[in-house]
């Protein structure tokens, strides 16, 4: 849709890649994708879903076949995330821990290790007892948590004709200073909620470092200690300005919504210093927690959120005029906002 209107563009930088859904969709349409995220789990997902190419599928299947026979282990992970907290049943916890220890023992190259870790993360995600994020777990076991853990083989895409994908783990402004592409896509945090806190169990599963944890949710201590200007109402405007000024790209796409620390006018003004700004918008359901409502520490529902929908914006910055018909037909979703 929108990207198809940009002339002579082959590479795109996804600076806050997260789960890599956008990056994978872009690779599927032929783009050379360069991904970046500050979190270890996000880089792992980026390599498994975007960097890893289809011609190595046989190697991945062989590794996963071996891991399916891993012996269960009842250790730190099971104690922390199945007994001290209740993200997984102990029966699945010992399987997760056994497979993870076996991955650590194998002499795998970076791509294959990331594929194995991603298969394990996604298998664990299918049997967890949360509402989709790891800020908390359910008081009673979710039905899916009682199912047995099962690894699935990956479904990698063929390499893009424009070049192999890349994945980096850098703070966004550092990445902007050293990574170059025809197009840069930014989907920064909108508010104080950190992705590390939302997916801290995956961060620990990838790093396998037995971190100090705190609270009922057993979060990594750095969830409390690590600070980012992009999660700060006071710091985000300057951080975004530095990012936009530094990026080496011809076109810039920014995804944001009306609940962010910057409103639409502030974002347009900030971006306009770089060139013409075109804005696409779409009404979209809010995050999953909005549907669940407000609960007290004992897990009882005590209230509703004020609204269940928000407005998603896509800002296109560059010396190009997009036809109205293209804007009207562009399909804006959180998963694939630019296709």
C-alpha positions as CSV (number, residue, x, y, z in Angstrom):
1,X,0.0,0.0,0.0
2,X,1.9,3.0,1.3
3,X,5.4,1.5,0.9
4,X,4.6,0.6,-2.7
5,X,4.3,4.3,-3.5
6,X,7.9,5.0,-2.5
7,X,10.1,5.1,-5.5
8,X,13.3,3.1,-5.8
9,X,13.3,1.8,-2.2
10,X,14.6,-1.7,-1.4
11,X,15.7,-1.6,2.3
12,X,13.9,-0.7,5.5
13,X,15.0,-0.2,9.1
14,X,12.6,-1.3,11.8
15,X,14.1,0.5,14.8
16,X,11.8,-0.9,17.5
17,X,11.3,-4.4,16.1
18,X,9.6,-6.1,19.1
19,X,8.0,-9.3,18.0
20,X,9.2,-8.8,14.4
21,X,5.7,-9.2,12.9
22,X,6.2,-6.2,10.8
23,X,9.7,-7.2,9.8
24,X,8.5,-10.6,8.7
25,X,5.7,-9.2,6.7
26,X,8.1,-6.8,5.0
27,X,10.5,-9.6,4.1
28,X,7.6,-11.5,2.6
29,X,7.0,-8.7,0.2
30,X,10.7,-8.5,-0.9
31,X,12.2,-5.8,1.3
32,X,15.7,-6.1,2.7
33,X,14.9,-5.7,6.4
34,X,17.2,-4.3,9.1
35,X,15.8,-4.9,12.6
36,X,16.8,-3.4,15.9
37,X,15.6,-3.6,19.5
38,X,17.1,-3.1,22.9
39,X,15.9,-6.3,24.4
40,X,17.6,-9.7,24.0
41,X,14.4,-11.6,23.4
42,X,13.4,-9.2,20.6
43,X,16.7,-9.7,18.8
44,X,16.2,-13.5,19.1
45,X,12.8,-13.2,17.5
46,X,14.2,-11.0,14.7
47,X,16.8,-13.5,13.8
48,X,14.5,-16.5,13.9
49,X,11.6,-14.9,12.0
50,X,13.4,-12.6,9.6
51,X,17.2,-13.1,9.4
52,X,17.0,-17.0,9.2
53,X,16.4,-18.0,5.6
54,X,14.5,-21.0,4.2
55,X,17.5,-22.7,2.7
56,X,18.6,-23.7,6.2
57,X,15.3,-25.3,7.3
58,X,16.8,-28.8,7.4
59,X,19.4,-27.7,10.0
60,X,16.6,-26.2,12.2
61,X,14.4,-29.3,12.0
62,X,17.4,-31.5,13.0
63,X,18.1,-29.4,16.0
64,X,14.4,-29.3,17.1
65,X,14.1,-33.1,16.7
66,X,17.0,-33.4,19.1
67,X,15.5,-31.0,21.6
68,X,12.2,-32.8,21.8
69,X,14.0,-35.6,23.6
70,X,15.5,-33.4,26.3
71,X,15.3,-34.6,29.8
72,X,13.1,-32.6,32.2
73,X,14.9,-30.4,34.8
74,X,13.4,-29.0,38.0
75,X,15.7,-26.1,38.8
76,X,15.7,-22.3,39.2
77,X,13.4,-21.5,36.3
78,X,10.7,-24.0,37.4
79,X,10.9,-22.8,41.0
80,X,10.7,-19.1,40.1
81,X,8.1,-19.1,37.3
82,X,6.0,-22.2,38.3
83,X,6.0,-22.1,42.1
84,X,7.0,-18.7,43.4
85,X,4.9,-17.3,40.5
86,X,2.4,-19.2,38.3
87,X,3.2,-18.5,34.7
88,X,3.4,-22.2,33.8
89,X,2.5,-25.4,35.4
90,X,5.4,-27.3,37.0
91,X,4.9,-30.1,34.5
92,X,5.6,-27.7,31.7
93,X,8.2,-25.8,33.6
94,X,10.5,-28.8,33.9
95,X,10.2,-29.4,30.1
96,X,11.0,-25.7,29.4
97,X,14.0,-25.8,31.7
98,X,15.2,-29.1,30.3
99,X,15.1,-27.9,26.7
100,X,16.7,-24.6,27.6
101,X,19.6,-26.3,29.3
102,X,20.1,-28.6,26.3
103,X,20.1,-25.6,23.9
104,X,22.9,-24.1,26.1
105,X,24.9,-27.3,25.8
106,X,24.7,-27.5,22.0
107,X,27.4,-25.9,19.9
108,X,24.9,-23.9,17.7
109,X,25.6,-20.9,15.5
110,X,23.8,-17.7,16.4
111,X,21.0,-18.2,13.9
112,X,20.2,-21.8,14.8
113,X,20.3,-21.0,18.5
114,X,17.8,-18.1,18.0
115,X,15.6,-20.4,16.0
116,X,15.7,-23.0,18.8
117,X,15.0,-20.4,21.5
118,X,12.1,-18.9,19.5
119,X,10.5,-22.3,19.1
120,X,10.8,-22.7,22.9
121,X,9.5,-19.2,23.6
122,X,6.5,-19.8,21.3
123,X,5.8,-23.2,22.7
124,X,5.9,-21.8,26.3
125,X,3.6,-18.9,25.2
126,X,1.0,-21.4,24.0
127,X,0.8,-23.0,27.5
128,X,1.3,-19.9,29.8
129,X,-1.3,-18.7,32.2
130,X,-1.5,-15.0,31.4
131,X,-3.6,-12.6,29.4
132,X,-0.9,-12.1,26.8
133,X,1.7,-10.0,28.7
134,X,3.8,-11.0,31.7
135,X,3.0,-8.1,34.1
136,X,1.0,-10.6,36.0
137,X,-0.4,-14.2,35.8
138,X,-3.9,-15.5,36.3
139,X,-5.1,-16.5,39.8
140,X,-6.4,-19.9,38.4
141,X,-4.7,-21.9,35.7
142,X,-5.8,-21.0,32.2
143,X,-7.1,-23.9,30.2
144,X,-4.3,-23.7,27.8
145,X,-1.7,-23.9,30.6
146,X,-2.8,-27.5,31.2
147,X,-1.9,-28.6,27.7
148,X,1.6,-30.2,27.2
149,X,4.5,-28.1,25.9
150,X,5.2,-28.9,22.2
151,X,8.0,-27.5,20.0
152,X,7.0,-26.6,16.4
153,X,9.3,-26.4,13.4
154,X,9.8,-22.9,12.0
155,X,8.5,-21.7,8.6
156,X,11.2,-19.4,7.4
157,X,10.9,-17.2,4.4
158,X,13.3,-17.2,1.4
159,X,16.0,-14.6,1.4
160,X,14.9,-11.3,-0.1
161,X,16.2,-10.6,-3.6
162,X,17.5,-7.2,-2.2
163,X,19.8,-8.8,0.4
164,X,19.9,-10.7,3.6
165,X,18.2,-9.3,6.6
166,X,20.1,-8.1,9.7
167,X,19.3,-7.9,13.4
168,X,20.9,-5.6,16.0
169,X,20.5,-5.0,19.7
170,X,21.2,-1.3,20.3
171,X,19.5,1.7,22.0
172,X,17.4,3.3,19.4
173,X,19.5,6.5,19.0
174,X,22.7,4.6,18.8
175,X,21.2,2.4,16.1
176,X,20.0,5.5,14.2
177,X,23.6,6.8,14.2
178,X,25.1,3.7,12.6
179,X,22.4,1.9,10.6
180,X,21.2,3.1,7.1
181,X,18.3,2.2,4.9
182,X,16.0,3.7,2.2
183,X,13.1,3.8,4.7
184,X,13.1,3.9,8.5
185,X,10.0,2.6,10.4
186,X,9.6,3.7,14.0
187,X,7.0,2.2,16.4
188,X,8.3,3.6,19.7
189,X,6.8,3.1,23.1
190,X,3.8,5.4,23.6
191,X,3.9,5.7,27.4
192,X,5.5,4.4,30.6
193,X,4.9,0.7,30.0
194,X,8.2,-1.0,29.1
195,X,8.3,-4.0,26.8
196,X,10.9,-5.5,29.0
197,X,8.3,-5.6,31.8
198,X,5.6,-7.0,29.5
199,X,7.9,-9.9,28.4
200,X,10.4,-10.3,31.2
201,X,10.1,-14.1,31.3
202,X,11.2,-14.3,27.6
203,X,14.1,-12.0,28.4
204,X,15.2,-14.4,31.1
205,X,14.6,-17.5,29.0
206,X,16.8,-16.1,26.3
207,X,19.6,-14.8,28.5
208,X,19.5,-17.7,31.0
209,X,21.2,-15.7,33.7
210,X,19.1,-16.4,36.8
211,X,18.6,-12.7,37.5
212,X,17.5,-11.1,40.8
213,X,13.7,-10.9,40.7
214,X,11.2,-8.9,42.7
215,X,7.5,-8.8,43.5
216,X,4.7,-11.3,43.1
217,X,5.3,-11.4,39.3
218,X,9.0,-12.2,39.8
219,X,10.2,-9.6,37.3
220,X,13.8,-9.0,36.5
221,X,15.3,-6.3,38.7
222,X,16.2,-4.3,35.6
223,X,12.5,-3.9,34.8
224,X,12.5,-1.5,37.7
225,X,15.9,0.0,37.3
226,X,16.4,0.4,33.5
227,X,15.2,3.8,32.2
228,X,14.4,4.9,28.7
229,X,13.6,8.4,27.5
230,X,11.0,6.9,25.2
231,X,9.0,5.7,28.3
232,X,9.2,9.2,29.9
233,X,6.7,12.0,29.4
234,X,9.5,14.4,30.1
235,X,12.1,12.8,27.9
236,X,10.3,11.4,24.8
237,X,10.1,14.7,22.8
238,X,13.8,15.3,22.9
239,X,14.5,11.6,22.4
240,X,12.3,11.5,19.3
241,X,13.8,14.7,18.0
242,X,17.4,13.3,18.3
243,X,16.2,10.1,16.6
244,X,14.6,11.9,13.7
245,X,17.5,14.2,13.2
246,X,20.0,11.4,13.2
247,X,18.4,8.8,10.9
248,X,20.1,8.3,7.5
249,X,17.1,7.4,5.3
250,X,15.1,8.9,2.4
251,X,11.6,8.3,3.9
252,X,10.4,7.9,7.5
253,X,7.3,6.1,8.8
254,X,6.2,6.6,12.4
255,X,3.5,4.6,14.1
256,X,1.9,6.3,17.2
257,X,-1.5,6.7,18.8
258,X,-3.7,9.2,20.5
259,X,-2.8,7.9,24.0
260,X,0.9,8.5,23.6
261,X,2.9,11.1,25.5
262,X,3.0,13.1,22.2
263,X,-0.2,14.2,20.6
264,X,-0.8,14.3,16.9
265,X,0.1,18.0,16.5
266,X,3.3,17.7,18.5
267,X,4.4,14.7,16.4
268,X,3.6,16.4,13.1
269,X,5.5,19.5,14.2
270,X,8.5,17.4,15.3
271,X,8.5,15.4,12.0
272,X,7.9,18.4,9.7
273,X,11.4,19.6,10.2
274,X,12.5,16.6,8.1
275,X,10.1,17.1,5.3
276,X,6.5,16.8,4.1
277,X,4.2,14.9,6.6
278,X,1.2,12.8,5.5
279,X,-0.9,11.3,8.2
280,X,-3.1,8.1,8.0
281,X,-5.4,7.2,10.9
282,X,-7.6,4.4,11.9
283,X,-9.8,3.5,15.0
284,X,-8.3,0.4,16.7
285,X,-9.2,-1.7,19.8
286,X,-7.0,-0.8,22.8
287,X,-4.5,-3.2,24.4
288,X,-5.8,-6.5,25.9
289,X,-5.7,-5.1,29.5
290,X,-8.5,-2.6,28.6
291,X,-10.9,-5.5,27.9
292,X,-10.1,-7.2,31.1
293,X,-10.9,-4.2,33.3
294,X,-9.4,-3.0,36.6
295,X,-8.6,-5.5,39.3
296,X,-7.4,-5.1,42.9
297,X,-4.3,-7.0,44.3
298,X,-6.6,-10.0,45.2
299,X,-7.6,-10.4,41.6
300,X,-11.2,-9.1,42.0
301,X,-12.6,-6.8,39.3
302,X,-13.2,-3.4,40.8
303,X,-13.8,-1.2,37.7
304,X,-13.8,-0.6,34.0
305,X,-11.4,1.4,31.9
306,X,-12.7,4.6,30.4
307,X,-12.7,3.5,26.7
308,X,-12.0,0.4,24.6
309,X,-10.7,2.0,21.4
310,X,-8.1,4.5,20.3
311,X,-6.8,6.2,17.2
312,X,-3.7,4.8,15.5
313,X,-1.7,7.1,13.4
314,X,0.9,6.4,10.7
315,X,3.0,9.5,9.8
316,X,4.8,9.4,6.4
317,X,7.7,11.8,6.1
318,X,9.4,12.5,2.9
319,X,9.3,14.4,-0.4
320,X,6.4,12.5,-1.9
321,X,2.7,13.1,-2.3
322,X,0.4,10.1,-1.7
323,X,-2.8,10.0,-3.6
324,X,-6.0,10.2,-1.6
325,X,-7.1,6.8,-2.9
326,X,-4.0,5.1,-1.5
327,X,-4.5,6.8,1.9
328,X,-8.2,5.7,2.0
329,X,-7.3,2.1,1.0
330,X,-4.3,1.6,3.3
331,X,-4.9,-1.1,5.9
332,X,-3.7,0.2,9.2
333,X,-3.3,-2.5,11.9
334,X,-0.9,-2.8,14.9
335,X,0.6,-5.9,13.3
336,X,1.0,-4.7,9.7
337,X,0.7,-0.9,9.7
338,X,2.4,-0.2,6.4
339,X,1.5,-2.9,3.9
